[in-house]
Amino acid sequence: MKSILSLLALSAVQARAGTILWNGFFNSSFTSATFDQWSWSNQIQPWQWYIHGSGATSEYLGVSSSFKNPADTTDAQGVRTTIDGTAFWNGQTMERTEIIPQTAANLGTGHLYYHFSLSTSATNAPNPGFEHQIAFFESHFTELKFGTTDPLLRWDIGGVSQWTTTSPPTPGTTLPTTSISPAVLSVSGSPPAPRLSPKSSPNSRSPSTNSADWHIGVLRLPNGGTNAAAEDWFWSGIFVEQAPITTSVAGPLAGSNPSGSGSSVPTTTPTTTPTTTTTPTTTTAPTTSPAGPTQTQWGQCGGTGFT
C-alpha cells in the first residue's frame, strides 16, 4: 500500500473561526474526464487543468478511492498525478503535471491553512536522481522538494530546507507542512496518528499568492539527463481554511465522503477544531497578497498559449 504524507500549508493573519475558503475534494462522481470540463472559456471550479503534456488527461491524472489517504473520510476519492516522458508543457524541458485551484475566493489574506495529503507507491516510484518541486507557489517562496542530493523529502523556505523526512514516508504517517502568516512560516505534522501537530519552529518570511498559483502536482527538472519512466504521486484532503486549524486527518467534514457531481463546500462551513489543536505563532503584519485571483491566461511559469 502507498505510504502517506499528509501536508498542510499556508497561513496569513487575523482569522475568522475555521471557515473553508476553497476545497478540491473528490466526490464519488469525479473522474479524470471531469478535469477536461475546465477551459479558459469555461473556468469552472474547483480545478484549473492546463499544465500537462500532449497525452490524454487520463495519462496524467487518475481519480480513485484507492488514491486517497485512508484516514481521510471527507474525500470519497484521491487523485493520481503522473509525470513521464511525454509530460512536457509548452515546449519546456521540465516534466510537469499540475492542477491549480479555480476560485474567486481570496486565498492570500487572513490566517489560512493549506491542507493536502501526499503519498507515493513502490510502483512508479519517484526517481531521486532528479529534482522535484512539489505543491509549490508561483514565487516558490515555500515548497516541497525531493531528489538530486539524497532521497529525503524537504520543506523549503526560499530554497533553504527547514524540515526533512524520509521519502517515501512510512505507511500511515501524517506529516503536514506549512503554517504561513505574512511574516511567519512553520511546519506541522505527526507520526502515524489521526491528528496533526507542529513539527518546526516559526520561520520569518513574507508569503505571497494571487489565489491562482498554488500548483498541486510535480515539476521535475532534467538535471542534465532524461528518464521517461512514469512517476506517480497521490493526493487527497486538499482544501484551504481560515483559522483555527483542523487537525483531524479525517478532514473538516469527517464521515461525509461527498457524493454528486460537484465538489465545493460552502465557504461559511466551519471546520471541526479538536481541543488539542496547536495554533502556530502568527503576526498581524499586513499581507502582500491581492484581494483575489489575478492570474492571466498562460501566465504560469512562462506559458505562452499552449493548447
Secondary structure as GFF3:
##gff-version 3
##sequence-region A 1 307
A	DSSP	beta_strand	3	9	.	.	.	ID=ss1
A	DSSP	beta_strand	19	23	.	.	.	ID=ss2
A	DSSP	alpha_helix	32	35	.	.	.	ID=ss3
A	DSSP	beta_strand	47	51	.	.	.	ID=ss4
A	DSSP	alpha_helix	57	60	.	.	.	ID=ss5
A	DSSP	beta_strand	61	64	.	.	.	ID=ss6
A	DSSP	three_ten_helix	65	67	.	.	.	ID=ss7
A	DSSP	beta_strand	78	83	.	.	.	ID=ss8
A	DSSP	beta_strand	95	101	.	.	.	ID=ss9
A	DSSP	beta_strand	112	120	.	.	.	ID=ss10
A	DSSP	beta_strand	132	137	.	.	.	ID=ss11
A	DSSP	beta_strand	142	146	.	.	.	ID=ss12
A	DSSP	beta_strand	152	157	.	.	.	ID=ss13
A	DSSP	beta_strand	160	166	.	.	.	ID=ss14
A	DSSP	beta_strand	178	180	.	.	.	ID=ss15
A	DSSP	beta_strand	184	189	.	.	.	ID=ss16
A	DSSP	beta_strand	197	198	.	.	.	ID=ss17
A	DSSP	beta_strand	203	204	.	.	.	ID=ss18
A	DSSP	beta_strand	214	220	.	.	.	ID=ss19
A	DSSP	beta_strand	231	242	.	.	.	ID=ss20
A	DSSP	three_ten_helix	300	302	.	.	.	ID=ss21
###
